[in-house]
Every structure is written in C-alpha cells, then in structure tokens.
Amino acid sequence: MVAVFGVVYLGMFLGGLPKLKLDRSGVALLGAIAVIALTGQTAEHAARAVDVPTIVLLFAFMVLSAQMRLGGFYTAVTQRVAALPVAPRWLLALLLMVAGVLSAVFSNDVVCLAMTPLVARLCLQRGLAPLPFLVGLACAANIGSAATLIGNPQNMLIGSVLQLSFGAYLRQALLPVALGLALLWAWLVWAPGATLTADATPTATAGVDVELRPYDPVQTAKGLLVAGALMAIFLFTDWPREVAALVGAAVLLLSRRLHSAQVMGFVDWQLLLLFIGLFVVNQAFETTGLAAQAVAWMAGHGVHLAEPGVLLVAGVALSNLVSNVPAVMLLLPHLAVGDASGGAMLALASTFAGNLLLVGSIANLIVVDLAEKQGIAIGWAAHARIGVPVTLGTLVLLWICWQM
C-alpha cells in the first residue's frame, strides 16, 4: 500500500505519470483499483472509504453551476460590468469583486471558465494590458472561493468531514478574503512596473472564439432562486447540506427547456472520480499506521499539526506539491471533527496557496488555456510576478486576522 500511495501522489505532483496518458483523475482511479486488487477487499468495502456527503454536495453544486452557465448568467454579468464607462483601475476592481463573489457560491473553476473569454476580449478591444486582468481574475476567483464552505471542492470536503457550521465559517473567513481581494487589486494597480494599458493597440483576436451562451432570464432566475434558498438553508438551519443541495439539483433538472443531458454534460465527472480514488487510496494508507506514526513523531518534537501556524505552513507546502484537494485529504484525518479553527485555517491556507504557482490551481490553468485561444500567452514567470507576492501577502493577512 505504501508503494501505491507513493505512485499516486507522485502522479498528483506531476499532474500524471511519465509516458502514460493519465491525468490526476486517471492516476487516482487506477490507484483505487490497485488497492482493491492488492488487498483483496470487496468493492463494497472500498466504497465505505468514500465520504458520500462530499461527493453528493460536489455533484449538486456542479448541477447548479451548469444551470447558471446554460442560462447565460455569467456572460451577462461580465458583459454588463465590461460595458461600464469607468477608468481601467475601477473596471479591474469591479471585475475582481464580481469574480470573488460569484466564486464563493458557484465555484472558482466555473467562474473562470465563463468569464475568461469575455475579459480577454475586453482587454483586446479597449487596449488594456491582458495580464493583470486575466491573472487577477484567476487570483480573485481563488481568493473569493475561500469565503464559503461551497466555494471550491476542498472547502466542501473540509466542511463535510469536520461538520463545520456554514455561518460560523463564513464569519471567520470573510475578513481575510475581503482583505485578500483588496490586496490583489492594490498590487495589480500599484506594484512596481504595473500598468493596466497595453503598449500598442491590439489587432484582431487570434485563435478560436469561445461560444457565449445567450442570456435566458427564466433559467437564470430559476438558478438564482435555488442558490438563494440553499444559502438560507445553510445559514439558518441544521439541515444536512448535501441533502438540501441534492434537492435543489433535482428542482433544476425538472425543466421543460433544458435537457438533463445538457446539464449533465457540464458536470465535472473527472473531479468526482479524483475524489473517489483518493478516498480509497488514503484510507488504505491510513491502515498502515505510518501517517499516525509521522504525526506522533512530529508531536514528540514539539510540532503539533493542529496548531494554526503549523497547519498554515503544511497546507501551503502540500497544496503546491500535490495540489490543494489531495493536500487537504492528507491533512484532514489529523484534525478533530468539529475543529472549527483548524478547519478554517486549512480551508483558507490551501485555497490562498493556489495562487502561488501557475499549476497550483485548476482555475489558473483554465484562464491560461482560454486566454491562449484568444491569442494571449501567459507563462510561468508572468504569472509568478503577480501570484507569488499576492499569495505571500494574503497569507500574511490571514495570519494577522488569526491573531485578532
């Protein structure tokens, strides 16, 4: 099991396995299959390792995000902001705020997928420098998604496993997230060498245009009503979040205009497989006792994983080694159920850490890929000039807020 675990997390680090056409989801799935085959356990026994509430919650919010995307909501919001006659710095501020707020409810990856083509086109049409707007979009989506326990997959996992209060987490996360977004905007506007206007007037866009969904007020209103109802349930009741979200997804699937196959086509099945595979592999590794021994050894040397400072460093380091979802899965078993402080620190630190490197977050890669289709290249160095200082700054702000 140790060898399987090592190979799987090597795949998480590399984004796949050398000379094989496997991505992270494929590696995790094959790792789970290897666990079942090598241990001789039944598929039913392996399935018990999966945290079903997390999978259900992820699926339900993928359906909700698909509804909003098919209804043209993200396109309409971005176009309206882009049409405002304001100076570039204030346009940037509005776009960052919109990306952050939407990501807190509808997932950072989906927001980046919907907004990037429009922001890229806006920059090319107005003669704005694409880099601060596009990298800023990815960073704002990551930061904003940390505000709630439904903003990104790792937060959903933390909230489900540790059984955290939605409202209590929101109150704890709101200040560092708001300060983080403000810091991002300030760095993009006033950093040494920063400029929001292009050196030359851009010509026609290159690459392939991305299809923009027409705005459908009925479908958008339906999605917003479900989203608003779920937020109210999460904030003011003790109903199981995954059950409420699943009911909301069922309401959205009852449609006379959107075929269920359309909605299901936007569900990220690969991410769900990644979670399932890692649950099985991690559970098998835990049975070896090596993880518990490592944590006990650290505690014997005065390093306690549940302490905020240690958790911050561990969350940031692991998130940039194996990505934030696998990192959270490795650290969660060593936190106690109901540990609101540890859960919030892990959620915020692992999410903020996604801005450090280009490969630190799927949202970053989505922005880079879609920008390239518009003829805009964003490399590692260009991203790092924004991502590294913003990440370090937001982590410092997080630590300061923690001491207040």
N, C-alpha and C positions, 0 to 999 in steps of 0.2 A: 504493500500500500504506500509505503514511503516513496518508492520509485514512481508509481503512478501519480502521486501528488506532485512530486518534483517535475515530472514531464508536463503535467497540466499547467502548473504555474510558470514554467518556462515558456509555454505557449501564451500565457497571459502577458508575460513580459515582452515577448517578441511580436505579439499580435497574430501568431500562428506557429507552425512548426516548419523548419527548413526543408525545402524540396518537396513539400506536400501542399496541396491546395486546400488548406484548412485555415479558417479564421478562428477567433477566440471561441465562438459558439461551437464550432466543429470539434475543437480540442476538448472543451468541457464535456460535450456529449460522448465522445469516444472515451474520455476518462471515466465517465459514469458506467459505460458499458464494460470497460476493463475491470472496474471494481466489482460489478455483478458477476462477471465471468471468473475472476480470480478468487473471490471469496466463496463462491458457490451459493450466495444468498439468492432468494427469490426476488423477482421484480417488485412484488408487493412489499417486501422488507425494505428494499431500496427506496421505494416511494415514500416510506414513512420519514425519510430524512428530509423530504421537501417541505418547506414551510408554505402550506397551501394558501393561507390568507394573503401572503405577499404576492404569490402568483396571480391570485384572483384579483387583488387590488390593481396590480400592474395591467392585467388584461382589460379590466373595466375602464381604466383611465386611457388606455390606448383607443378603446372604442369612442370615448368622449372626445379625445383629440381628433380622431378621424372624422367625427361628426362636424366639428368646428372647421376642419380643413376643407371638407367637401362642401360646407356651406359658404366658403369664401370669406370667413370671418377674419383670419389673419391677413389676407390680402387687402381687405377693405380697410382694416385699421392702419396697416402700414402705408397704404396709398393716401389716406387722409392726413396722416402725420407728415408724409413727404410733401404734400401739397401746401403746407402752411408757409406763408411768406415770412420766415424768420431767418436770422443770421445762422451761419453754419454751426456755431457752438451751441446755440439753443436748439437747433434741429437735432444735433447729436444728443443733447441732454434728453430730449423727448423720446428719441428712438431707444436710448438706453433704458429709460424708465418703462416704456411700453414693453420692451423685451423682458425686463426683470419681473414686472408684474404678471405678464402672461405666463412666464416660465414657472412662477410659483403655483399656478393652478393647472396648466395644460402641458407641462414638461418642457425642459430646455431644448431637447433634440427636435421636437416637433416645431417649436417656435423658430429655431434657426433654419429648419428646412423650409418653412413658409416665408420667412422674412428676408433671407439672404438674397434671392434673385431680385427682389424689389429694391433693396438697399444698394446692391451693386449697380443696378440700372439708374437709380437716383444719382449716385456718385458720378457715373459716366455722363449723364445728361446735364448736371449742374456744374460740372468741372470741379468736383470735390475730390480730395485725396481718398481713395477707396480703403487704404489700410486701416486708418483709425476707426472708420465707420464699421468695417466688417469684423476686424478683430475685437473692437469694442462690443459689437453685437454678440459675439460668442462669449466674451467675458461676462457681459451683463446677464446673458441667459443663464450661465453657470451660477453666478452670484445670486441672482433672483430666485433660482430654483431651490436654494438652501433655505428660503424663508418658511417653507411649509413641509409637512411630512408626506406630501404628494407631489412635490416639485420635481423629483428625479427618482430613479429606481433605488439608489442606495438609501435615500431617506425613507422611502416606503418600507424597505426591509428593516431598517432600524426601528421605525415606529411600530411595525408589526411584531417583531421579535421581542423588543423590550416593553411593549404595551404602553407606549408613551401617550400622554394627553395631547391632543391636537392643539388645543388652545394654549396650554402651558408652553409647549414648544414654540408656537408662533410668537408669543410674548418674549421668549428668550432669544429668538433668532432675529427678530425684526430690526433691532438697533444695529447689530453688526452687519446685516445685509444692507440696510439703508446707508450706513457709513461707507460700506464697500462700494456701492454704486456711485456715491458721491466722489470717492477717491478715484475710481476708474475714470469718471468724466474729467476730473481735475488733471489727472495725468495725461489724458489724451489731448487736453487743451493747452496745458502749460508746461509740459515736460520739455527738457532741452531738445531743441530741434523739431518740436512738434509743429505741424501745420495741418490745417483742415482743407486746404485748397490745393488742387493739382497744379503742377508746374506748367502744364500745357493743356490746351483744350482737347479733351479726348475725342477720338473719332468714333465711328460706328462700333458697336459691340462685336466681339468675336465669339466664336463658339456657338452652342445650341441654346436657343431660348427655352426657358422652363415654362411649362404650361401653368397659367394662372387661373385659378378657379373663380368663376363669376360669383358675385355676392348673392346669396339666397337668404333674404331676411327671415323667412319662415324657419328654415333649418337652423340658422344661426340662433334665432330666439329660442328654439327648442333646446339646443345645446346649452345656451346660457342659463335657461331655467333649471335644467338638470344640474349644471355645475353650481349654481347658486343654492339649490336645495341641498346638495351634498355638503357644501361648505357649512351651511347652517346646521346640518345634522352632526358634522364632525365637531363643530364648535360648542354646540349646546346640548348634545345628548351623549349617552354612553353606548349607543347602538354600535355593533361591530362595523368598522369602516368598510371592510371588504364586502360584507353583505349589502350594505347600503349602496356602495359603488356598483355592485353587480346588478342590483335592481335598477339603478339609473341607466346602466348599459342596456338592459333589457328594454326599458322605455324607449331609448334611442333607436334600437333595432326594429321596433314596431313602427314602420314608416311606409307610406304609400308612394314615396318619391325616391328614396334612396334604397337601392337593393342591398340586402345584407352582405352579398358578395363584395360590393364596393367597399363597404365599411371594413369588412374582414381583411380586405387587401391592404389596408393601412396598418393593421396590427403587426407589431414587430415580433414575429414568431421566433426569430433568431435570439432575441434578447431573453425571451421566456425560456428557450432551450438552454441558454447560457446559465441562467439562474438554476434551473433544474439539475443540470450537470454538475455545477459547483456544489450544490447542496449535498448531492450524493458523494462526491469526492471528498469534501471537507468532513462529512460525517465519518467516512471510513478512516480518514487520517486521525480524527479525534480518538478513535478506538485504540490507536497505537499508544496513546498516553504521552507522546513526545511533545505535543503542544503544551499540555499541562505541566510537564517537567520543565520546559523552557520558561514558562511564566513563573513557576515556583523558584527557579534559579535566579531570575531577574529580581523577584521579590526579596530573595535572600541577600542580594547585593544592593538593596535599597531602591530598586526601580519598580514601582508599582504601576501596572498597566492602566488601572482605573483612574490614576491621578490625571488631572486636566493637562498639565504640561507634557507628560509622557504620552498621553493619548493624542495630543496635537501633533507632536513630532512623529509618532508612529503612523498616524493617519496620513499625514502629508508624504512621508517617505514611501510607505507601501502603495499609496494611490498613484505615485509616479513610477513605481516599479512594475506593478501588475494591473493598473487601472483601479478606479475607485470602488467599483462593485466587488471585485474579488478581494480587495483590501478590507472592505467593511465585513465581508463574510469571514475573513480570517480573525478579525479583532472582536466581532460581536460575541462569540462564545465566552469571552473572558470578562464580559460586563454582566451585572446582575439585572434580572428583569425588574423594571420599574426605576432603573437608574437614569433619571431624567437629565441630570447634569452630564454624565458620561455619554449618554446617547446624543444629546445636543452638541457636545463638543466634537464627537466623531462625525456627525452629520455635517456640521459646518466646516470642519477642517478638511474632510475628504472632498467636499464639493468645491471649496475655495482652491484646493490644491490642483483641481482640474485645469486651472488657467496657467499653470507654471510652464508646461511644455505643450507643443502642438498636439502630441499624441495623448495628452493627459485626459482628454475628454472627447467623447463622440461628437459633441456639439462643435468643437473646434474643427474636426475633420469634415463635418458636414458643410461648414462655412467655406473651408478651403476648396472642397470639391466643387461646390456650386459657383463659387467665385471664379474658378478656373474656366468653367463653361461660359462665363461672361468675358473671358479674356483677361482676368485679373489674377496674377500669381501671388501667392502668399507663402513664403518659405519659412523654414525653422527660425532663422535669425530675425526676420522681420516680426514674426510672432513673439519671439523671446524679448525683443526690445519693449514690448508692451506687457506681455504675460508675466515675465519674471518680476519686475518691480510692482505690478499690480497685485500679484499673488503674495509677495512678501508683505506689502502694505496692508492687505486685507487680513492676513494672519496676525499681524501686529495689532490691528484694530480689534480683532477677535479676542486676543489675549487681554487687551486693555479693558474691553467690555466685561470679560470674565472676572476681572478683579474689582469691578464696581459693586 
